[in-house]
Each structure stands twice: as structure tokens, then as C-alpha cells.
Amino acid sequence: MDVDKAALEARERSYAEAREKTERAAVERATAEVRQRAMAGARERLEKASMEAKLKAERAVVERATAEARQRAVEKSMAQKSASDAHDRVEISVHDRFSASFRSADTRQSSLSSMSMLHHVNFKLIWLLFQANALAEKNMCDLLAQREREEKNRVAEALVAEVRRWSSGKEGNLRALLSTLQYILGSDSGWQLVLLTEVIT
């Protein structure tokens, strides 16, 4: 009976020590998880602030480019209007000069030919201005589309790197993956935090 009692006490002590070690390990794991979550949150806030600053800078560049394009369009429109006014004045002057100087049918035909030539030149000028404006707008759209593609690629690369960092060393360990899933989903995903001890339980 004394031997059995001693063996029982030794067994209970070993159980108590094992339980204490398990509880200590669980506390250490929980502390490490809390520390890791805090570091991940700080890193996420830093990356978000950096991304917002970069987006603001790119938006400012796009807005400046758009304002410059608008200003160029206004200048072209004003130049076109002044050219049109000058053409109208020249046309009226030529018409008056020809009608006052010449009365015969031949001179009338020559006057009409000159006016037709002026119309043709004016049409060419307008067409060239239209082409230049269309080309500027197309270049601006291409630039904006290229910047949008580059931003999407950058976000995708950052996301892939974040997922790889999150899953590194935890391949096949579903509990560890679930208990750290909040690090890549973000605070606005609606994911409820699951502790590793709860998943094990």
C-alpha cells in the first residue's frame, strides 16, 4: 500500500508538472501570438499609410496632367477661333475687293476659285487641330490606363508576397493558418479572431 501510495503521488506530481508545463507553453504561445498580431497590425498600418501617400501623389500627378491638357485644349480652341475670325475677315476683304474691282464673268469665276481655295485651307487647318487634340486626349487616356495597370500589378504582387509570408512554415497546419488568418484579411473583412488554443480545443 505504501508503494502504491508513493507511486500514485509520483504519478500525480508528474501529471501536475506536465499540466503546468502545458499551461505555461499555452501562455507563452498566446503571448507570442499577441506580440505577433501587434507587429502585424503596426506593419499593416505602415503599409496602408505608405500606399495612401503614394496614391495621393499619383492622383496629384494625374490631376496636374488633366489640368494641363484642359489648358492646352482651351488654348487650341482660342487659337482656332482667332484663326477662324482672321479667315472670315480675309474672306470678306477678298470678296469685297474682288466684287469691287472686277465685274466680268471671268473675274467672278476667279474670285470663286480663290474663295474655294481659302475654304479648303481652312478645312485643312481645322482637321489638323482636331487630329492634334484627339492625339493628346488618346495619350492622356493611355497614360492613365498604364498607371492604373501598374497600380493593380503592384497591389497584386504585394498581396501575393503577404500570403506567402503568412503561410510560410505553416503548410499543412490548418490550425496555425486559421488562427493567423486575420493578418492578411484586414480589419474590414468581417473575420472573427480565432485563437490557436480554441482551435486545438
C-alpha positions as CSV (number, residue, x, y, z in Angstrom):
1,M,0.0,0.0,0.0
2,D,2.9,2.4,0.8
3,V,4.5,1.6,-2.6
4,D,1.1,2.1,-4.4
5,K,0.6,5.3,-2.5
6,A,4.1,6.6,-3.4
7,A,3.6,5.6,-7.0
8,L,0.2,7.4,-7.1
9,E,1.8,10.5,-5.5
10,A,4.7,10.4,-8.0
11,R,2.2,10.0,-10.9
12,E,0.1,12.9,-9.6
13,R,3.2,15.1,-9.3
14,S,4.3,14.2,-12.9
15,Y,0.7,14.9,-14.1
16,A,0.8,18.3,-12.3
17,E,4.2,19.1,-13.7
18,A,3.0,18.1,-17.2
19,R,-0.1,20.2,-16.8
20,E,1.9,23.2,-15.5
21,K,4.3,22.9,-18.5
22,T,1.4,22.7,-20.9
23,E,-0.3,25.7,-19.4
24,R,3.0,27.6,-19.4
25,A,3.5,26.7,-23.1
26,A,0.0,27.8,-23.9
27,V,0.5,31.1,-22.1
28,E,3.8,31.6,-24.0
29,R,2.1,30.8,-27.3
30,A,-0.7,33.2,-26.5
31,T,1.8,35.9,-25.6
32,A,3.8,35.3,-28.8
33,E,0.5,35.5,-30.8
34,V,-0.5,38.8,-29.2
35,R,3.0,40.2,-29.9
36,Q,2.9,38.9,-33.5
37,R,-0.6,40.4,-34.0
38,A,0.6,43.7,-32.7
39,M,3.6,43.7,-35.0
40,A,1.4,42.7,-37.9
41,G,-1.1,45.5,-37.2
42,A,1.7,48.0,-37.0
43,R,3.2,46.8,-40.3
44,E,-0.2,46.8,-41.9
45,R,-0.9,50.4,-40.7
46,L,2.5,51.5,-42.0
47,E,1.9,49.8,-45.4
48,K,-1.5,51.4,-45.6
49,A,-0.2,54.8,-44.9
50,S,2.6,54.4,-47.4
51,M,0.1,53.2,-50.1
52,E,-2.3,56.1,-49.3
53,A,0.6,58.6,-49.7
54,K,1.6,57.1,-53.0
55,L,-1.9,57.1,-54.3
56,K,-2.3,60.8,-53.3
57,A,0.9,61.6,-55.1
58,E,-0.2,59.8,-58.2
59,R,-3.6,61.4,-58.0
60,A,-1.9,64.8,-57.8
61,V,0.2,64.0,-60.9
62,V,-2.9,62.9,-62.8
63,E,-4.9,66.0,-61.8
64,R,-1.9,68.2,-62.9
65,A,-1.8,66.4,-66.2
66,T,-5.5,66.7,-66.7
67,A,-5.4,70.4,-65.9
68,E,-2.6,70.9,-68.4
69,A,-4.5,69.0,-71.0
70,R,-7.6,71.2,-70.4
71,Q,-5.5,74.3,-70.6
72,R,-3.9,73.2,-73.9
73,A,-7.4,72.4,-75.2
74,V,-8.6,75.9,-74.3
75,E,-5.6,77.5,-75.9
76,K,-6.1,75.4,-79.1
77,S,-9.8,76.4,-79.1
78,M,-8.9,80.0,-78.7
79,A,-6.3,79.8,-81.5
80,Q,-8.8,78.0,-83.7
81,K,-11.4,80.7,-83.0
82,S,-8.9,83.5,-83.7
83,A,-7.8,81.7,-86.9
84,S,-11.4,81.4,-87.9
85,D,-12.1,85.1,-87.2
86,A,-9.0,86.1,-89.2
87,H,-10.1,83.8,-92.1
88,D,-13.6,85.4,-92.0
89,R,-12.1,88.8,-92.2
90,V,-9.7,87.9,-95.0
91,E,-12.6,86.2,-96.8
92,I,-14.8,89.3,-96.5
93,S,-11.9,91.5,-97.6
94,V,-11.1,89.4,-100.6
95,H,-14.7,89.1,-101.5
96,D,-15.2,92.9,-101.3
97,R,-12.0,93.6,-103.2
98,F,-12.9,91.2,-106.0
99,S,-16.5,92.3,-106.3
100,A,-15.5,96.0,-106.4
101,S,-12.6,95.5,-108.8
102,F,-14.0,93.0,-111.3
103,R,-17.3,92.9,-113.0
104,S,-16.9,90.4,-115.7
105,A,-17.8,86.7,-115.6
106,D,-14.2,85.6,-115.9
107,T,-13.2,87.6,-112.8
108,R,-16.2,86.3,-110.9
109,Q,-15.1,82.8,-111.7
110,S,-11.5,83.6,-110.5
111,S,-12.9,85.1,-107.3
112,L,-15.0,82.0,-106.6
113,S,-11.9,79.8,-107.2
114,S,-9.9,81.8,-104.7
115,M,-12.6,81.6,-102.1
116,S,-12.9,77.8,-102.6
117,M,-9.1,77.6,-102.1
118,L,-9.4,79.6,-98.8
119,H,-12.2,77.2,-97.6
120,H,-10.0,74.2,-98.5
121,V,-7.1,75.7,-96.5
122,N,-9.3,76.5,-93.5
123,F,-10.8,73.0,-93.5
124,K,-7.2,71.5,-93.5
125,L,-6.3,73.7,-90.6
126,I,-9.4,72.7,-88.6
127,W,-8.7,69.0,-89.4
128,L,-5.1,69.2,-88.2
129,L,-6.2,70.9,-85.0
130,F,-8.8,68.2,-84.5
131,Q,-6.2,65.5,-85.0
132,A,-3.8,67.1,-82.6
133,N,-6.5,67.4,-79.9
134,A,-7.6,63.8,-80.4
135,L,-4.0,62.6,-80.2
136,A,-3.4,64.5,-76.9
137,E,-6.6,63.0,-75.4
138,K,-5.6,59.5,-76.5
139,N,-2.1,59.9,-75.0
140,M,-3.7,61.1,-71.7
141,C,-6.1,58.1,-71.6
142,D,-3.2,55.7,-72.4
143,L,-1.1,57.2,-69.6
144,L,-4.0,56.9,-67.1
145,A,-4.6,53.3,-68.1
146,Q,-1.0,52.4,-67.9
147,R,-0.7,53.9,-64.3
148,E,-3.9,52.0,-63.3
149,R,-2.4,48.7,-64.6
150,E,0.9,49.4,-62.8
151,E,-1.0,50.1,-59.5
152,K,-3.1,46.9,-59.9
153,N,0.1,44.8,-60.6
154,R,1.8,46.4,-57.6
155,V,-1.1,45.6,-55.3
156,A,-1.3,42.0,-56.6
157,E,2.4,41.5,-56.1
158,A,2.2,42.9,-52.5
159,L,-0.8,40.6,-51.8
160,V,1.0,37.5,-53.1
161,A,4.1,38.3,-51.0
162,E,1.9,38.9,-47.9
163,V,0.1,35.5,-48.4
164,R,3.4,33.7,-48.9
165,R,4.8,35.3,-45.7
166,W,1.7,34.4,-43.8
167,S,1.7,30.7,-44.9
168,S,5.5,30.2,-44.7
169,G,6.3,27.4,-42.3
170,K,2.6,26.6,-41.7
171,E,1.9,24.5,-44.8
172,G,-0.3,21.6,-43.8
173,N,-1.0,23.1,-40.4
174,L,-4.6,24.2,-40.7
175,R,-4.9,25.3,-37.1
176,A,-2.0,27.7,-37.4
177,L,-3.3,29.0,-40.7
178,L,-6.8,29.7,-39.2
179,S,-5.5,31.3,-36.1
180,T,-3.4,33.8,-38.1
181,L,-5.8,34.4,-40.9
182,Q,-6.7,37.9,-39.7
183,Y,-3.2,39.1,-40.6
184,I,-3.9,39.0,-44.4
185,L,-7.7,39.6,-44.4
186,G,-7.6,43.0,-42.7
187,S,-9.9,44.6,-40.2
188,D,-12.8,45.3,-42.6
189,S,-13.2,41.7,-43.8
190,G,-15.6,40.6,-41.0
191,W,-13.4,37.7,-40.0
192,Q,-13.7,36.8,-36.3
193,L,-10.4,36.2,-34.5
194,V,-9.8,32.5,-33.6
195,L,-7.1,31.8,-31.0
196,L,-4.9,28.8,-31.5
197,T,-5.9,27.4,-28.1
198,E,-9.6,27.5,-29.1
199,V,-8.9,25.7,-32.4
200,I,-6.9,23.0,-30.5
201,T,-9.7,22.6,-28.0
